[in-house]
Amino acid sequence: MADGTFRSGAEQGIFPFEFLEYGRSVEGVPLRYLPAKKEARLLIFAGIHGEEWETTFLLSRALRKLHALPDYVACILITNPDGVLRSTRCNANGVDLNRNFPTSNWSAEKVLSRLVLEAPRETELSPGNAPASEPETKALMELIQNLGVKKVVSLHAPFGLIDSDSSTELSKQMESIFALPWQSGVGYPTPGSFGTYAAEKNLECVTVELPREAPEILAIRYAEPLAEFLRDFTK
């Protein structure tokens, strides 16, 4: 960190980068991303579930440590702004965006979720009235296509694991950064998920499920190694 590529503590309170718009939410909120400085080879996004706002908090903290945008990583701090504004898992239409992607296993059945890990899975959400029915879903798909990225990291919470179809260099990097175990899947069906969509589009997707900790603890543990990863990522 002595090479001058990281910002001082005094500088980290200000977000120094300009966003580009890639779409609009159901309620017309701009969907914005941070472009890679040179070429987007990886996209990392947070906040597709609006109640998992610690993912946005952590990614912001990591980016604010950097003096410049990552050379090869594009970032989305909030993929579901309407949900974040409400602190709901779903978007303004009541749709779980991570069940709305056009996959071979997409299902029109209600999505059951739970308010906390100890609660029963009884909260009903919609997968949308059709695959990719939501503007946030469509915009994310179009952004990935336009950027031409081949790898994606999706930040979630609070299971405390690294999920990907197979163990790869990228998944091992996430294991190292977050000191979390790898496994394939989260233990229950996820029809219409981004991970399934990515696999069917030949995109490498690694899902980081942050552990159940206060955002400040997550930032203390992970912001610096995540910033180093963003800065140093090349392929």
VEXTI-144392 format. One line per 2 residues: number of its first residue (from 1); for each residue z, x, y of N, C-alpha, C. Coordinates in steps of 0.02 Angstrom, whole numbers. Layout:
NUM	Z:X:Y:Z:X:Y:Z:X:Y  ...
***
This chain:
1	0:41:-60:0:0:0:0:42:63  -2:108:55:-2:152:112:-73:167:137
3	-124:135:107:-193:151:126:-218:109:184  -175:66:212:-194:27:270:-232:-36:255
5	-240:-54:192:-277:-115:175:-232:-177:172  -167:-167:179:-121:-223:179:-90:-231:248
7	-78:-292:268:-50:-307:333:25:-296:332  52:-281:390:124:-271:397:160:-337:392
9	225:-334:382:265:-395:378:258:-437:441  255:-406:499:250:-443:562:184:-480:567
11	132:-454:537:65:-484:541:56:-542:493  96:-546:441:83:-593:387:97:-665:404
13	128:-678:462:142:-747:480:81:-785:504  27:-749:520:-34:-780:545:-89:-776:493
15	-124:-831:482:-181:-830:435:-242:-805:474  -269:-747:456:-318:-713:499:-391:-728:484
17	-405:-770:434:-474:-778:411:-502:-846:429  -568:-850:440:-601:-912:458:-629:-945:395
19	-621:-1011:392:-645:-1049:335:-717:-1074:347  -753:-1085:293:-817:-1118:295:-810:-1185:260
21	-844:-1235:286:-840:-1303:257:-891:-1310:200  -868:-1340:145:-914:-1352:89:-918:-1425:68
23	-885:-1469:106:-888:-1540:91:-833:-1577:129  -825:-1641:111:-773:-1684:140:-738:-1722:85
25	-674:-1735:96:-634:-1773:48:-650:-1847:55  -619:-1888:14:-627:-1961:18:-613:-1985:89
27	-561:-1958:120:-541:-1981:187:-574:-1940:243  -622:-1899:225:-659:-1862:276:-627:-1797:298
29	-576:-1775:262:-545:-1710:279:-592:-1654:258  -606:-1605:300:-650:-1551:281:-624:-1512:220
31	-668:-1500:173:-654:-1456:117:-677:-1387:136  -632:-1339:136:-648:-1273:163:-633:-1218:113
33	-671:-1165:117:-660:-1108:74:-667:-1044:115  -640:-990:87:-647:-924:117:-700:-887:78
35	-754:-867:111:-808:-833:76:-787:-761:57  -819:-734:7:-810:-663:-7:-843:-623:48
37	-816:-564:61:-843:-522:115:-913:-498:98  -926:-482:33:-990:-457:13:-1028:-507:-32
39	-1001:-521:-90:-1035:-564:-139:-983:-599:-181  -988:-664:-188:-940:-702:-227:-955:-696:-302
41	-915:-656:-336:-920:-649:-409:-866:-688:-445  -813:-705:-407:-757:-743:-434:-736:-794:-382
43	-720:-854:-404:-689:-905:-361:-619:-918:-386  -571:-917:-342:-503:-937:-359:-485:-997:-316
45	-462:-1051:-348:-444:-1110:-309:-376:-1136:-327  -345:-1168:-278:-277:-1196:-285:-278:-1268:-261
47	-225:-1305:-278:-214:-1371:-250:-263:-1425:-272  -290:-1420:-333:-332:-1476:-357:-287:-1535:-375
49	-225:-1521:-393:-173:-1572:-400:-129:-1567:-338  -129:-1619:-297:-96:-1615:-233:-21:-1604:-236
51	11:-1622:-291:83:-1611:-297:100:-1540:-317  50:-1500:-334:62:-1431:-353:49:-1385:-294
53	82:-1400:-238:68:-1365:-176:93:-1293:-176  136:-1275:-225:157:-1206:-230:99:-1159:-246
55	45:-1187:-275:-14:-1146:-289:-47:-1125:-224  -52:-1171:-176:-79:-1156:-110:-34:-1107:-73
57	30:-1118:-76:79:-1075:-43:71:-1003:-67  66:-993:-132:60:-926:-160:-6:-893:-140
59	-61:-929:-146:-126:-899:-130:-129:-881:-56  -101:-923:-13:-99:-907:58:-59:-844:71
61	-1:-838:39:41:-779:48:4:-716:26  -32:-720:-30:-69:-662:-54:-124:-642:-5
63	-162:-691:19:-217:-677:65:-192:-649:131  -134:-673:154:-107:-650:217:-82:-578:215
65	-79:-549:156:-61:-479:150:-121:-433:164  -182:-461:163:-242:-421:168:-267:-416:240
67	-295:-359:256:-326:-350:322:-395:-381:325  -429:-386:268:-497:-411:266:-505:-458:206
69	-555:-500:210:-570:-543:152:-586:-500:91  -570:-524:31:-590:-487:-28:-666:-478:-31
71	-688:-422:-56:-760:-408:-59:-797:-455:-105  -766:-473:-163:-802:-508:-215:-768:-572:-239
73	-719:-596:-201:-682:-656:-221:-684:-708:-165  -709:-768:-180:-704:-824:-135:-642:-865:-153
75	-612:-898:-104:-548:-932:-116:-548:-1002:-84  -518:-1048:-120:-504:-1115:-92:-429:-1125:-94
77	-399:-1134:-36:-327:-1145:-33:-307:-1216:-54  -347:-1265:-35:-332:-1335:-50:-395:-1370:-74
79	-399:-1385:-137:-457:-1419:-165:-452:-1495:-158  -391:-1520:-151:-378:-1592:-146:-334:-1606:-85
81	-362:-1601:-25:-320:-1608:36:-289:-1677:43  -323:-1730:22:-293:-1797:28:-231:-1802:-17
83	-235:-1772:-76:-177:-1772:-120:-120:-1730:-93  -137:-1671:-64:-85:-1629:-35:-50:-1665:22
85	-88:-1701:64:-58:-1738:120:-9:-1791:95  -23:-1818:36:21:-1870:7:71:-1842:-43
87	62:-1779:-61:101:-1747:-115:93:-1787:-180  30:-1806:-194:14:-1841:-256:-33:-1799:-298
89	-30:-1809:-362:-74:-1773:-408:-147:-1791:-396  -158:-1854:-379:-225:-1881:-373:-252:-1875:-302
91	-315:-1894:-293:-344:-1895:-225:-330:-1964:-194  -361:-1978:-138:-348:-2041:-102:-371:-2103:-141
93	-416:-2094:-189:-439:-2149:-231:-397:-2158:-293  -344:-2118:-300:-302:-2122:-360:-333:-2088:-420
95	-380:-2042:-408:-415:-2008:-463:-385:-1939:-473  -370:-1923:-536:-351:-1855:-554:-415:-1814:-556
97	-424:-1772:-507:-487:-1734:-501:-499:-1688:-561  -446:-1668:-594:-453:-1624:-652:-467:-1663:-716
99	-485:-1726:-708:-511:-1767:-764:-576:-1801:-744  -606:-1778:-689:-664:-1811:-660:-728:-1771:-668
101	-726:-1715:-703:-786:-1674:-709:-832:-1700:-764  -898:-1692:-755:-946:-1718:-803:-949:-1673:-865
103	-908:-1690:-914:-904:-1652:-977:-922:-1697:-1035  -935:-1666:-1091:-953:-1705:-1151:-894:-1748:-1175
105	-833:-1730:-1156:-775:-1768:-1179:-744:-1812:-1124  -780:-1820:-1067:-752:-1862:-1014:-736:-1931:-1041
107	-680:-1959:-1020:-658:-2025:-1044:-642:-2070:-986  -660:-2134:-992:-645:-2184:-940:-575:-2211:-946
109	-537:-2191:-997:-470:-2216:-1006:-423:-2188:-952  -371:-2225:-938:-321:-2203:-889:-292:-2135:-908
111	-278:-2096:-857:-247:-2031:-868:-171:-2040:-860  -134:-2019:-910:-61:-2024:-907:-32:-1958:-886
113	13:-1959:-837:47:-1899:-815:120:-1915:-806  159:-1864:-788:230:-1874:-778:250:-1845:-710
115	300:-1875:-681:322:-1854:-614:358:-1786:-616  396:-1774:-669:428:-1710:-682:422:-1696:-757
117	434:-1633:-777:425:-1615:-847:469:-1655:-894  528:-1675:-870:575:-1712:-913:558:-1786:-920
119	514:-1811:-876:498:-1882:-876:445:-1899:-929  443:-1960:-951:390:-1980:-998:322:-1981:-964
121	271:-1972:-1004:202:-1973:-977:181:-2046:-970  200:-2076:-913:188:-2148:-904:156:-2164:-836
123	149:-2115:-792:115:-2126:-728:40:-2130:-740  9:-2185:-721:-62:-2196:-734:-105:-2176:-675
125	-153:-2134:-689:-203:-2114:-640:-272:-2129:-668  -321:-2127:-625:-390:-2141:-645:-428:-2076:-656
127	-474:-2075:-705:-519:-2018:-711:-581:-2026:-667  -583:-2080:-628:-641:-2098:-588:-681:-2151:-623
129	-723:-2186:-585:-764:-2239:-617:-825:-2212:-653  -835:-2146:-646:-889:-2111:-681:-876:-2036:-674
131	-905:-1995:-717:-897:-1923:-708:-924:-1901:-641  -886:-1856:-609:-905:-1830:-543:-914:-1885:-491
133	-873:-1937:-496:-877:-1992:-448:-847:-1974:-380  -805:-1922:-378:-767:-1907:-318:-800:-1853:-276
135	-798:-1859:-210:-831:-1810:-167:-802:-1739:-175  -736:-1735:-189:-706:-1670:-199:-733:-1635:-261
137	-744:-1674:-314:-771:-1646:-376:-843:-1622:-365  -883:-1665:-335:-953:-1648:-322:-958:-1586:-278
139	-917:-1583:-227:-921:-1526:-180:-902:-1461:-214  -852:-1463:-258:-832:-1402:-293:-887:-1379:-340
141	-918:-1425:-375:-973:-1407:-420:-1031:-1376:-381  -1047:-1407:-324:-1103:-1381:-283:-1087:-1312:-254
143	-1024:-1302:-234:-1004:-1238:-207:-1012:-1183:-259  -988:-1196:-319:-994:-1147:-373:-1067:-1130:-387
145	-1108:-1182:-388:-1180:-1170:-400:-1210:-1130:-342  -1194:-1148:-281:-1223:-1113:-223:-1199:-1040:-219
147	-1136:-1028:-235:-1111:-960:-233:-1137:-917:-291  -1151:-951:-347:-1175:-914:-405:-1121:-876:-442
149	-1058:-897:-434:-1003:-862:-468:-1007:-875:-543  -984:-828:-581:-983:-833:-654:-912:-837:-682
151	-862:-825:-638:-792:-825:-659:-751:-865:-610  -702:-902:-636:-660:-944:-594:-588:-938:-618
153	-541:-935:-571:-470:-940:-585:-444:-1002:-551  -413:-1045:-590:-386:-1108:-565:-310:-1104:-567
155	-278:-1114:-509:-205:-1110:-505:-173:-1179:-513  -127:-1183:-560:-90:-1245:-573:-16:-1228:-580
157	24:-1279:-594:96:-1271:-608:117:-1334:-647  173:-1332:-684:225:-1281:-687:238:-1256:-759
159	187:-1250:-801:199:-1235:-872:215:-1162:-887  198:-1117:-841:214:-1047:-851:174:-1014:-907
161	108:-1016:-902:65:-986:-952:-4:-971:-923  -42:-932:-960:-112:-917:-944:-155:-950:-996
163	-200:-994:-975:-241:-1034:-1021:-314:-1016:-1012  -346:-998:-1067:-418:-989:-1068:-442:-998:-1140
165	-507:-1009:-1148:-533:-1021:-1215:-523:-961:-1262  -526:-902:-1233:-515:-841:-1272:-484:-788:-1227
167	-454:-738:-1258:-425:-684:-1219:-480:-637:-1194  -485:-630:-1128:-537:-590:-1098:-505:-540:-1049
169	-547:-498:-1020:-521:-451:-971:-488:-488:-913  -520:-543:-890:-492:-581:-834:-426:-614:-853
171	-423:-643:-912:-359:-674:-933:-304:-622:-940  -322:-563:-965:-272:-510:-971:-248:-486:-902
173	-294:-486:-853:-273:-469:-785:-223:-520:-759  -236:-584:-773:-189:-636:-751:-123:-630:-788
175	-125:-614:-852:-63:-603:-890:-22:-547:-858  -56:-494:-837:-22:-437:-807:8:-454:-739
177	-31:-490:-698:-7:-508:-630:54:-553:-634  50:-603:-677:101:-655:-677:154:-647:-732
179	144:-597:-776:192:-585:-830:204:-649:-870  149:-684:-886:153:-746:-923:112:-741:-987
181	131:-779:-1039:95:-775:-1102:29:-812:-1099  -19:-788:-1140:-84:-821:-1145:-83:-870:-1202
183	-117:-926:-1193:-131:-971:-1248:-194:-1010:-1232  -224:-1038:-1283:-285:-1078:-1274:-265:-1151:-1272
185	-271:-1183:-1214:-252:-1252:-1205:-180:-1259:-1182  -164:-1319:-1157:-96:-1332:-1132:-56:-1377:-1178
187	-84:-1392:-1237:-45:-1430:-1286:-60:-1504:-1290  -106:-1528:-1250:-126:-1599:-1253:-197:-1605:-1228
189	-232:-1660:-1246:-303:-1667:-1227:-311:-1671:-1151  -365:-1641:-1126:-381:-1642:-1055:-455:-1659:-1045
191	-476:-1720:-1064:-546:-1739:-1056:-568:-1737:-983  -628:-1711:-971:-654:-1709:-903:-622:-1656:-859
193	-589:-1607:-889:-556:-1555:-849:-605:-1504:-824  -584:-1468:-772:-627:-1414:-746:-638:-1361:-798
195	-586:-1345:-837:-592:-1294:-888:-647:-1310:-939  -650:-1373:-960:-702:-1394:-1006:-770:-1392:-973
197	-774:-1415:-911:-837:-1412:-873:-861:-1340:-868  -816:-1294:-852:-835:-1224:-845:-863:-1197:-911
199	-829:-1212:-966:-852:-1188:-1031:-922:-1214:-1047  -934:-1277:-1031:-1000:-1306:-1046:-1054:-1281:-999
201	-1034:-1251:-943:-1082:-1221:-896:-1085:-1145:-903  -1054:-1119:-955:-1053:-1047:-967:-1020:-1008:-910
203	-970:-1039:-880:-927:-1005:-831:-863:-984:-866  -840:-924:-852:-775:-903:-877:-721:-932:-832
205	-676:-970:-861:-622:-1001:-823:-555:-981:-852  -511:-957:-810:-442:-943:-829:-397:-987:-786
207	-355:-1025:-819:-308:-1068:-785:-240:-1034:-784  -213:-1024:-725:-146:-996:-717:-98:-1054:-704
209	-53:-1066:-751:0:-1115:-742:62:-1078:-719  77:-1083:-654:135:-1048:-627:199:-1076:-658
211	250:-1034:-664:313:-1059:-691:349:-1105:-643  397:-1139:-667:434:-1188:-628:487:-1152:-586
213	466:-1129:-528:510:-1092:-483:497:-1114:-412  544:-1101:-368:535:-1116:-297:477:-1075:-269
215	439:-1103:-222:382:-1067:-194:400:-998:-168  459:-991:-137:479:-926:-111:487:-875:-167
217	514:-896:-223:522:-851:-280:454:-832:-308  408:-880:-312:341:-865:-335:307:-813:-290
219	317:-821:-224:286:-774:-177:316:-705:-183  382:-701:-191:415:-637:-200:389:-601:-262
221	381:-639:-315:360:-609:-379:286:-592:-380  244:-636:-353:173:-632:-370:125:-618:-311
223	147:-628:-249:99:-622:-194:70:-552:-189  111:-501:-196:86:-433:-189:38:-414:-246
225	55:-424:-310:6:-407:-362:-57:-450:-359  -50:-513:-337:-110:-555:-330:-154:-529:-273
227	-123:-508:-218:-161:-479:-163:-198:-416:-185  -166:-374:-224:-198:-313:-249:-257:-330:-293
229	-249:-382:-335:-304:-404:-378:-363:-428:-335  -350:-469:-285:-403:-495:-242:-440:-439:-207
231	-401:-391:-182:-431:-334:-147:-474:-291:-192  -452:-280:-254:-483:-230:-298:-534:-259:-346
233	-538:-325:-351:-584:-357:-400:-656:-337:-385  -692:-318:-438:-762:-301:-430:-807:-338:-479
235	-782:-355:-538:-825:-388:-587:-785:-429:-637
***
